[in-house]
Amino acid sequence: MSHRAARFVKLTRALSTEARAEKVERLANELLDLNRFERHDFTVLWRLKMGLHRYGAPMAGVVAPSIAAAGSPGVEAGAAAEKTVFDMKLEKYDAAAKIKIIKEVRSFTDLGLKDAKDLVEKVPCVLKKGLTKEEANPIMEKLKELGAVVVLE
């Protein structure tokens, strides 16, 4: 390899390394610009694409598209399995209890007052994602006592 060719290869590698570094930097900045809900949605999507459950094990009932396209009997059995993870959705609430409901939403979501108020006001809305029935039942009971209609999806 000539000196000129070696220099070209070295320069090309440096540019590709810089381009990769810029791409990673851009992605990191975009992730930092996401709000709490967008970060949660991104995390869920990323874990699904990586084939991970929230505890690190493969998710039951989640099938990769290539496997689902094969139409194997195991896929049908997995799809028929009982759902274990739910999203808690606020359907409606008693207007007189709005402030109490906002306070309760803040207690289990770690949202600030303004974010919790905005979330409650855009009913119907998902209050919390990825809950088991055991985690959701006490929260649902409390919200129902306050005059809210809450469902698990």
C-alpha positions in Angstrom: 0.0 0.0 0.0 1.4 3.4 -0.9 1.9 6.2 1.5 -1.0 8.1 -0.1 -3.4 5.1 0.2 -2.4 4.5 3.9 -3.0 8.2 4.6 -6.4 8.0 2.9 -7.4 4.9 5.0 -6.3 6.6 8.2 -8.3 9.7 7.4 -11.4 7.7 6.4 -11.2 5.8 9.8 -10.9 9.0 11.7 -13.9 10.5 9.9 -16.1 7.4 10.5 -15.1 7.4 14.1 -16.1 11.1 14.3 -19.3 10.4 12.5 -20.1 7.6 15.0 -19.3 9.8 17.9 -21.5 12.6 16.6 -24.4 10.1 16.0 -24.1 8.8 19.6 -23.9 12.4 20.9 -27.0 13.3 18.9 -28.9 10.3 20.2 -27.9 11.0 23.8 -29.1 14.6 23.5 -32.4 13.5 22.0 -32.9 11.1 24.8 -32.2 13.8 27.4 -34.8 16.0 25.8 -37.6 13.4 26.3 -40.1 14.0 29.1 -40.8 11.4 31.8 -43.6 9.7 29.8 -41.6 9.6 26.6 -38.6 8.2 28.4 -40.8 5.5 29.9 -42.3 4.6 26.5 -38.8 4.5 25.0 -37.6 2.2 27.8 -40.5 -0.2 27.3 -40.0 -0.2 23.5 -36.2 -0.7 23.8 -36.7 -3.6 26.2 -39.2 -5.2 23.9 -36.9 -4.8 20.9 -34.1 -6.3 22.9 -36.3 -9.2 24.1 -36.1 -8.2 27.8 -38.6 -8.2 30.5 -38.4 -5.5 33.2 -36.5 -8.0 35.4 -34.1 -9.1 32.7 -35.9 -12.3 31.6 -37.5 -12.7 28.2 -41.1 -11.5 28.2 -43.9 -14.0 28.2 -46.5 -13.4 25.6 -44.1 -11.1 23.5 -43.1 -12.8 20.3 -40.6 -11.5 17.9 -42.1 -10.6 14.5 -40.0 -13.3 12.6 -41.3 -16.0 15.0 -44.9 -14.7 14.8 -44.8 -14.8 11.0 -43.9 -18.5 11.1 -47.3 -19.3 12.6 -46.0 -22.1 14.8 -48.4 -23.7 17.3 -46.3 -22.4 20.2 -47.0 -18.8 19.1 -50.7 -19.3 19.4 -50.4 -20.8 22.8 -48.2 -17.9 24.0 -50.8 -15.4 22.6 -53.6 -17.1 24.5 -51.7 -16.9 27.9 -53.2 -14.8 30.6 -52.1 -11.2 30.7 -50.0 -10.4 33.7 -48.9 -6.8 33.1 -51.5 -4.0 32.8 -51.8 -0.3 32.2 -54.0 1.6 34.6 -56.4 4.0 32.8 -58.4 6.8 34.3 -61.7 6.8 32.5 -63.5 9.6 34.4 -63.8 11.1 37.8 -66.1 13.2 40.0 -65.2 16.9 39.5 -65.6 17.6 43.2 -62.8 15.1 44.0 -60.4 16.4 41.3 -57.8 17.8 43.8 -57.8 14.6 45.9 -57.4 12.5 42.7 -54.5 14.7 41.6 -52.8 14.3 45.0 -53.3 10.5 44.8 -51.9 10.4 41.3 -48.8 12.3 42.5 -48.3 9.7 45.3 -47.8 6.7 43.0 -46.3 8.4 39.9 -43.7 10.8 41.2 -45.1 13.5 39.0 -45.0 17.2 40.0 -48.3 19.0 40.7 -48.6 20.6 37.2 -47.8 17.3 35.4 -50.3 15.3 37.6 -52.9 18.0 37.0 -52.4 18.0 33.2 -52.5 14.2 33.2 -55.8 14.0 35.2 -57.4 16.7 33.1 -56.9 14.9 29.8 -59.2 12.0 30.8 -59.3 9.3 29.6 -55.6 8.7 30.1 -53.1 6.1 31.2 -51.9 6.8 34.7 -49.3 4.1 35.0 -48.0 1.4 32.8 -46.6 -2.0 33.4 -48.4 -2.9 36.7 -49.4 -6.3 38.0 -52.9 -6.8 39.4 -51.3 -7.0 42.9 -49.7 -3.6 42.4 -52.7 -2.0 40.8 -55.5 -3.1 43.2 -54.6 -0.9 46.2 -54.2 2.2 43.9 -57.5 1.4 42.1 -59.3 1.0 45.3 -58.1 4.4 46.6 -59.0 6.1 43.4 -62.4 4.5 43.3 -63.0 5.7 46.9 -62.2 9.2 45.7 -64.8 9.0 42.9 -62.7 8.0 39.9 -63.5 5.3 37.4 -60.3 3.3 36.8 -59.7 0.3 34.6 -56.9 -2.1 33.8 -56.0 -2.6 30.1 
